[in-house]
């Protein structure tokens, strides 16, 4: 049986789950109503924090899903992403448009990383 570790668990979800040397993060968001730039910065700061809590970092990213409420924010989000992502360690990535949890949310980022 695999050993499973959960980080910041509540009744609905865990912010991160670790199993077999892989860490999965829940979707990370910024403050509702902030710009796409600020939401992306905040979401990536949470990714950094949670990866550190799991014992890894962004150089170990395997895959990323980025959801935008409006693809018009793609370039704005990418400017923040490009400044954040570790050169030479870019993950497989998909970006799509989706209705997010609230009307003021513009960006949600989900990552999977190796330990």
SEBAMAR-84990 format. One record per residue (C-alpha): x, y, z; residue in three letters. Coordinates in Angstrom, 1 decimal. Example, Ala and Ser with C-alpha at 12.3 -4.5 7.8 and 13.67 -1.06 7.14 Angstrom:
2
@c1 12.3	c2 -4.5	c3 7.8	r Ala
@c1 13.7	c2 -1.1	c3 7.1	r Ser
! end
This chain:
115
@c1 0.0	c2 0.0	c3 0.0	r Unk
@c1 1.4	c2 3.4	c3 -1.0	r Unk
@c1 2.1	c2 5.9	c3 1.7	r Unk
@c1 0.1	c2 9.1	c3 1.1	r Unk
@c1 0.8	c2 12.4	c3 2.8	r Unk
@c1 -1.7	c2 15.3	c3 2.7	r Unk
@c1 -0.8	c2 18.9	c3 3.3	r Unk
@c1 -3.2	c2 21.6	c3 4.5	r Unk
@c1 -6.3	c2 19.3	c3 4.5	r Unk
@c1 -9.8	c2 20.4	c3 5.3	r Unk
@c1 -13.2	c2 18.8	c3 5.0	r Unk
@c1 -13.3	c2 19.4	c3 1.2	r Unk
@c1 -9.7	c2 19.0	c3 -0.1	r Unk
@c1 -6.0	c2 19.1	c3 0.5	r Unk
@c1 -3.8	c2 21.8	c3 -0.9	r Unk
@c1 -1.2	c2 19.2	c3 -1.8	r Unk
@c1 -1.0	c2 15.4	c3 -1.8	r Unk
@c1 2.3	c2 13.4	c3 -2.0	r Unk
@c1 2.5	c2 9.8	c3 -3.1	r Unk
@c1 5.3	c2 7.7	c3 -4.7	r Unk
@c1 7.6	c2 10.6	c3 -5.1	r Unk
@c1 5.1	c2 12.9	c3 -6.8	r Unk
@c1 3.3	c2 15.9	c3 -5.4	r Unk
@c1 0.0	c2 17.2	c3 -6.8	r Unk
@c1 -1.2	c2 20.7	c3 -5.9	r Unk
@c1 -4.8	c2 21.9	c3 -5.8	r Unk
@c1 -5.6	c2 24.8	c3 -8.0	r Unk
@c1 -4.0	c2 28.0	c3 -6.8	r Unk
@c1 -5.5	c2 31.4	c3 -7.2	r Unk
@c1 -5.0	c2 35.1	c3 -6.3	r Unk
@c1 -7.3	c2 37.6	c3 -4.7	r Unk
@c1 -10.7	c2 37.8	c3 -6.4	r Unk
@c1 -10.9	c2 41.1	c3 -8.4	r Unk
@c1 -7.2	c2 41.6	c3 -8.7	r Unk
@c1 -5.6	c2 41.9	c3 -12.2	r Unk
@c1 -4.5	c2 38.8	c3 -14.1	r Unk
@c1 -0.9	c2 39.8	c3 -13.4	r Unk
@c1 -1.4	c2 40.1	c3 -9.6	r Unk
@c1 -3.5	c2 36.9	c3 -9.5	r Unk
@c1 -0.8	c2 35.0	c3 -11.4	r Unk
@c1 1.9	c2 36.3	c3 -9.1	r Unk
@c1 -0.1	c2 35.3	c3 -6.0	r Unk
@c1 -0.9	c2 31.9	c3 -7.4	r Unk
@c1 2.7	c2 31.2	c3 -8.2	r Unk
@c1 3.8	c2 32.3	c3 -4.8	r Unk
@c1 1.4	c2 29.8	c3 -3.3	r Unk
@c1 2.8	c2 27.1	c3 -5.7	r Unk
@c1 6.3	c2 27.9	c3 -4.4	r Unk
@c1 5.1	c2 27.8	c3 -0.8	r Unk
@c1 3.3	c2 24.5	c3 -1.1	r Unk
@c1 6.1	c2 22.9	c3 -3.1	r Unk
@c1 8.5	c2 23.9	c3 -0.3	r Unk
@c1 6.2	c2 22.4	c3 2.3	r Unk
@c1 6.2	c2 19.2	c3 0.3	r Unk
@c1 10.0	c2 19.2	c3 0.1	r Unk
@c1 10.5	c2 20.2	c3 -3.5	r Unk
@c1 10.6	c2 23.3	c3 -5.8	r Unk
@c1 9.7	c2 24.6	c3 -9.2	r Unk
@c1 12.8	c2 23.0	c3 -10.8	r Unk
@c1 11.0	c2 19.7	c3 -10.4	r Unk
@c1 7.7	c2 20.6	c3 -12.1	r Unk
@c1 6.3	c2 17.8	c3 -14.3	r Unk
@c1 3.1	c2 19.4	c3 -15.6	r Unk
@c1 1.0	c2 22.5	c3 -15.2	r Unk
@c1 -2.6	c2 23.3	c3 -16.1	r Unk
@c1 -3.5	c2 27.0	c3 -16.3	r Unk
@c1 -7.1	c2 28.0	c3 -16.5	r Unk
@c1 -8.0	c2 31.6	c3 -17.5	r Unk
@c1 -11.5	c2 33.0	c3 -17.2	r Unk
@c1 -10.7	c2 34.9	c3 -20.5	r Unk
@c1 -8.0	c2 34.0	c3 -23.0	r Unk
@c1 -7.6	c2 37.8	c3 -23.5	r Unk
@c1 -5.4	c2 37.5	c3 -20.3	r Unk
@c1 -3.1	c2 35.0	c3 -21.9	r Unk
@c1 -0.2	c2 37.4	c3 -22.7	r Unk
@c1 -0.5	c2 39.1	c3 -19.2	r Unk
@c1 -0.4	c2 35.7	c3 -17.4	r Unk
@c1 2.5	c2 34.5	c3 -19.6	r Unk
@c1 4.6	c2 37.5	c3 -18.8	r Unk
@c1 4.5	c2 36.6	c3 -15.1	r Unk
@c1 4.9	c2 32.8	c3 -15.8	r Unk
@c1 7.9	c2 33.4	c3 -18.1	r Unk
@c1 9.6	c2 35.5	c3 -15.3	r Unk
@c1 8.9	c2 32.8	c3 -12.7	r Unk
@c1 9.5	c2 29.5	c3 -14.3	r Unk
@c1 13.0	c2 28.0	c3 -13.9	r Unk
@c1 14.9	c2 28.1	c3 -17.2	r Unk
@c1 15.7	c2 24.6	c3 -18.4	r Unk
@c1 13.1	c2 23.2	c3 -16.1	r Unk
@c1 9.9	c2 24.1	c3 -17.9	r Unk
@c1 7.1	c2 21.5	c3 -17.4	r Unk
@c1 4.6	c2 20.1	c3 -19.9	r Unk
@c1 1.9	c2 22.8	c3 -19.8	r Unk
@c1 -1.7	c2 23.3	c3 -21.0	r Unk
@c1 -3.6	c2 26.5	c3 -20.8	r Unk
@c1 -7.4	c2 26.8	c3 -21.4	r Unk
@c1 -10.3	c2 29.0	c3 -20.8	r Unk
@c1 -12.9	c2 28.1	c3 -18.2	r Unk
@c1 -15.5	c2 29.6	c3 -15.9	r Unk
@c1 -13.7	c2 29.8	c3 -12.6	r Unk
@c1 -15.1	c2 29.6	c3 -9.0	r Unk
@c1 -16.2	c2 33.3	c3 -8.9	r Unk
@c1 -16.6	c2 36.1	c3 -11.4	r Unk
@c1 -13.5	c2 38.0	c3 -10.0	r Unk
@c1 -11.1	c2 35.1	c3 -10.5	r Unk
@c1 -9.0	c2 35.3	c3 -13.7	r Unk
@c1 -6.3	c2 32.7	c3 -13.2	r Unk
@c1 -6.0	c2 29.3	c3 -11.6	r Unk
@c1 -2.8	c2 27.3	c3 -11.7	r Unk
@c1 -2.5	c2 23.5	c3 -11.0	r Unk
@c1 0.9	c2 21.8	c3 -10.9	r Unk
@c1 2.4	c2 18.4	c3 -10.5	r Unk
@c1 6.0	c2 18.0	c3 -9.4	r Unk
@c1 8.5	c2 15.3	c3 -8.5	r Unk
@c1 10.0	c2 15.3	c3 -5.0	r Unk
! end
